Amino acid sequence: MDYNELFVFTKQERRGILVFIFGVFVVLTLAEYWPEQTFEDSAIDLTKYNFPPEDIVKSKTKDISYHQNFNDESNDDGQKKSIKPHQKFNFDPNLLSADSLLLLGFSTYGVHNLIKYREKGGKIKDVDKFKTIYGIDTSIINELGDLIKFEAGKYVPKITNDSTTVAKKTPFKTMTAIEMNTADSIQWEQLTGIGPYTVTKILKYRDRLGGFIDQNQLVELGIIKDSLYQILQPYLNINTNIINKININTADYKVFTKHPYFTPDIANKIIKYRMQHGNFVDVAHISRIKSLNEAQGRRLLPYLKVE
């Protein structure tokens, strides 16, 4: 083997070696003379990101659970503020409707638990018992004070013919009978279990109906519960002679559907029949509308007239 051949390079190989050596030289030179950058030179001035303490908004994470009273309010220190009721009026927690309890400022959760307690037969006889209802805000109870009555939670012994003693509920208000179609809001609120919110619903439905024709409409229209109606029924009178009736021959769609008993479908049926057959001679002739069932007809008749 001729070792001299190992050290003989072609022209192309010699150029490659020269380029490589030159490259190494350039890299070493740059490494030696390239200016160094220290951390001190590139340090970030954090002072410009500092804010005065008074400009910092404090935030606190509040754990809101299903059991929280959502009417509660807290100040900046996280302390619970005293909450004033939205309205104040005499009431018995054993009888007052859920809507009226909410008007007093009680939370939805607390009212729900109170209603459930009552539906299971529970009676609230005093303030201490009232405060044990889960979710009921005791600060509102304290503020209402003497406005809270518990007469419906107490029982009055009554001797019957067979000499047995039975429990009898007595409403805390001294009630007088009212006429449902003329009584104003003040007269309605004198009835046990009727608060401002319920009165508003009663007057609204009375206006839309044109007047009540039966006491049970308070339950039928969802204004009050049947349990409260059983207490109030002896104090409710009705004068049906002052009902504001609808003229079946001239009323348009808007007039019909304003009334709670006239659905859009019923209004269209009456108007269509009137257009095809002419004016009604008697309100009882609505029975000729085949698609109108008997139950609907009986409910509508007292509110119709022919002129």
C-alpha positions in Angstrom: 0.0 0.0 0.0 1.3 3.4 -1.0 0.9 5.7 2.1 1.6 8.8 0.1 -1.8 8.5 -1.6 -3.5 9.1 1.8 -2.0 12.6 1.8 -2.8 13.6 -1.7 -5.9 15.6 -2.1 -7.8 16.6 -5.2 -8.4 20.2 -6.0 -12.0 20.1 -4.8 -11.0 18.5 -1.5 -8.3 21.2 -0.9 -11.0 23.9 -1.4 -13.3 22.2 1.1 -10.5 22.0 3.7 -9.7 25.7 3.2 -13.4 26.7 3.6 -13.7 24.6 6.8 -10.6 26.2 8.3 -11.8 29.7 7.4 -15.2 29.0 9.0 -13.6 27.8 12.2 -11.5 31.0 12.3 -14.5 33.2 11.8 -16.4 31.5 14.6 -13.5 31.8 17.1 -13.0 35.4 16.2 -16.7 36.3 16.8 -16.8 34.5 20.1 -13.7 36.4 21.3 -14.8 39.9 20.3 -18.7 39.7 20.5 -19.9 42.2 23.2 -21.3 40.5 26.3 -24.8 41.3 27.6 -25.2 40.9 31.3 -28.4 40.4 33.3 -27.8 43.7 35.0 -27.9 45.6 31.7 -31.2 43.9 30.7 -32.9 44.1 34.1 -36.6 45.1 33.9 -37.7 48.1 35.9 -40.7 46.7 37.9 -41.4 50.0 39.7 -43.5 51.2 36.8 -45.9 48.3 37.5 -46.5 49.3 41.1 -49.9 50.9 41.9 -50.7 52.9 45.0 -52.5 50.9 47.6 -55.7 53.0 47.3 -56.0 52.0 43.6 -56.0 48.3 44.3 -59.5 46.8 44.3 -59.9 44.2 46.9 -61.7 41.1 45.8 -62.9 38.2 47.8 -64.2 34.9 46.7 -67.5 34.1 48.2 -68.7 30.5 48.5 -72.3 30.6 47.3 -74.1 27.4 48.1 -77.7 26.3 47.7 -78.2 26.8 51.4 -77.2 30.5 51.2 -79.8 33.1 51.8 -79.6 35.0 48.6 -81.1 38.2 50.1 -78.0 38.5 52.3 -75.6 41.4 51.7 -72.1 41.9 53.0 -69.9 44.9 53.5 -66.3 45.2 52.4 -65.2 43.4 55.6 -67.3 40.4 54.8 -69.7 41.1 57.7 -73.3 40.5 57.2 -75.4 43.7 57.0 -78.8 44.0 58.6 -81.4 43.6 55.8 -84.6 45.6 56.0 -87.8 44.0 54.6 -89.1 45.3 51.3 -92.5 45.9 52.9 -93.9 45.6 56.4 -97.4 44.4 57.3 -99.1 42.2 59.7 -98.9 38.5 58.8 -99.1 35.0 60.2 -96.3 32.7 58.9 -98.8 29.8 59.2 -101.1 31.4 56.6 -99.3 33.9 54.4 -98.7 33.0 50.8 -95.2 32.5 49.3 -95.5 35.6 47.2 -96.3 37.8 50.1 -93.5 36.3 52.2 -91.1 37.2 49.4 -92.4 40.8 49.6 -91.3 40.9 53.2 -87.8 40.2 52.2 -87.4 36.5 53.0 -85.3 34.5 50.6 -86.8 32.1 48.0 -85.0 29.2 49.7 -86.3 30.1 53.2 -89.9 30.6 51.9 -89.7 27.2 50.1 -88.7 25.5 53.3 -91.5 27.2 55.3 -94.2 26.2 52.8 -92.9 22.6 52.9 -93.0 22.6 56.7 -96.6 23.9 56.6 -97.7 21.4 54.0 -96.4 18.6 56.2 -98.7 19.8 59.0 -96.1 21.8 60.9 -97.3 24.8 63.0 -95.3 27.9 64.0 -96.3 28.9 67.5 -93.8 31.6 68.3 -90.7 33.5 67.2 -88.3 30.9 68.4 -89.9 28.2 66.3 -90.1 30.6 63.3 -86.3 31.1 63.5 -85.6 27.4 63.3 -87.0 27.1 59.8 -83.9 26.5 57.7 -83.1 29.5 55.4 -85.4 32.0 57.1 -83.4 35.2 57.9 -83.6 35.8 61.6 -82.7 39.5 61.1 -85.9 40.1 59.1 -87.9 38.3 61.9 -86.3 40.7 64.5 -87.1 43.8 62.4 -90.7 42.8 61.8 -91.2 42.2 65.5 -94.8 42.7 66.7 -96.1 42.5 63.1 -95.8 38.7 63.2 -98.8 36.9 64.6 -99.0 33.2 65.4 -102.7 32.8 66.1 -103.2 30.2 63.3 -100.6 28.0 65.0 -102.5 28.0 68.3 -105.5 25.9 69.1 -108.6 26.8 70.9 -110.4 24.0 72.7 -114.1 23.6 71.7 -116.6 21.3 73.4 -118.7 19.3 71.0 -122.0 17.5 71.5 -120.2 14.3 72.3 -118.1 16.1 75.0 -114.9 15.6 73.1 -112.3 18.3 72.7 -111.2 19.2 69.2 -108.7 21.7 67.9 -110.0 24.7 66.0 -107.9 27.2 64.1 -108.7 30.8 64.5 -107.3 33.6 62.2 -105.4 36.3 63.9 -107.3 39.1 62.1 -110.8 40.2 63.1 -112.3 39.7 59.7 -115.5 41.2 58.3 -117.3 40.0 55.1 -116.5 41.8 51.9 -118.1 42.0 48.5 -115.6 40.6 46.0 -116.5 42.9 43.1 -116.4 46.2 44.9 -113.9 45.7 47.8 -110.8 47.9 47.5 -107.3 46.9 48.3 -107.6 48.0 52.0 -110.6 45.8 52.5 -109.0 42.8 50.9 -105.9 43.1 53.1 -108.0 42.9 56.2 -108.5 39.2 55.4 -106.2 36.6 56.9 -103.5 35.5 54.6 -104.0 38.2 52.0 -101.0 40.5 51.6 -100.2 43.3 49.1 -99.0 41.0 46.4 -102.1 38.7 46.5 -104.3 41.8 46.5 -102.6 43.0 43.3 -103.4 39.6 41.7 -107.0 39.7 42.8 -107.7 43.1 41.5 -105.9 42.4 38.2 -108.0 39.2 37.6 -111.2 41.0 38.7 -110.6 43.7 36.0 -109.8 41.1 33.3 -112.8 39.0 34.2 -115.2 41.8 34.4 -116.0 40.7 38.0 -116.1 37.5 40.0 -119.1 35.2 39.7 -118.0 32.6 42.2 -115.7 32.7 45.3 -113.9 29.6 44.1 -112.4 31.5 41.2 -109.7 32.6 43.6 -108.5 29.0 43.6 -109.4 28.2 40.0 -107.2 31.1 38.7 -104.3 30.3 41.0 -104.6 33.4 43.1 -104.7 31.6 46.5 -104.4 28.1 47.7 -107.4 26.0 48.6 -106.3 25.8 52.3 -106.5 29.6 52.6 -109.8 29.7 50.6 -111.4 27.4 53.1 -110.7 30.0 55.8 -111.8 33.0 53.7 -114.9 31.6 52.0 -117.4 32.5 54.8 -116.3 36.1 54.5 -116.6 36.4 50.7 -119.8 37.7 49.2 -120.5 38.3 45.5 -123.0 40.6 43.7 -123.2 39.1 40.1 -125.5 41.9 39.0 -122.5 44.2 38.5 -120.5 42.0 36.2 -119.1 43.8 33.2 -120.1 41.5 30.3 -118.8 41.2 26.7 -121.1 41.9 23.8 -120.7 38.8 21.8 -121.8 40.5 18.6 -119.4 43.4 18.6 -116.3 42.3 20.5 -113.2 41.8 18.5 -110.3 39.4 19.0 -108.4 41.7 21.4 -111.5 42.2 23.7 -112.1 38.4 23.8 -108.5 37.4 24.6 -108.1 39.9 27.3 -110.5 37.8 29.3 -108.9 34.9 31.1 -111.5 32.4 29.9 -111.3 33.2 26.2 -108.3 31.6 24.6 -107.2 32.7 21.1 -108.7 29.5 19.7 -112.1 30.2 21.3 -112.1 33.9 20.2 -111.4 32.8 16.6 -114.2 30.3 16.7 -116.8 32.8 17.9 -115.7 35.5 15.4 -115.7 32.9 12.5 -119.2 31.7 13.4 -120.5 35.3 13.7 -119.1 36.0 10.2 -120.7 32.9 8.7 -124.1 33.0 10.4 -124.6 36.6 11.4 -125.1 38.1 14.9 -126.1 35.9 17.9 -129.7 36.3 19.0 -129.0 34.7 22.4 -125.7 34.0 24.1 -126.8 30.4 24.6 -126.4 30.0 20.9 -122.7 29.6 21.4 -123.6 25.9 21.9 -124.1 25.8 18.1 -120.3 26.1 17.7 -119.6 22.4 17.4 -115.9 22.7 18.3 -116.8 24.5 21.6 -117.3 21.9 24.3 -120.0 22.1 26.9 -117.6 22.8 29.8 -116.1 25.8 28.0 -119.6 27.1 27.1 -120.8 27.0 30.7 -117.8 28.9 31.9 -118.2 31.6 29.2 -121.9 32.2 29.3 -122.0 34.4 32.5 -119.6 36.8 30.9 -121.5 37.3 27.6 -124.4 39.5 26.5 -126.3 40.2 23.3 -127.1 43.8 22.2 
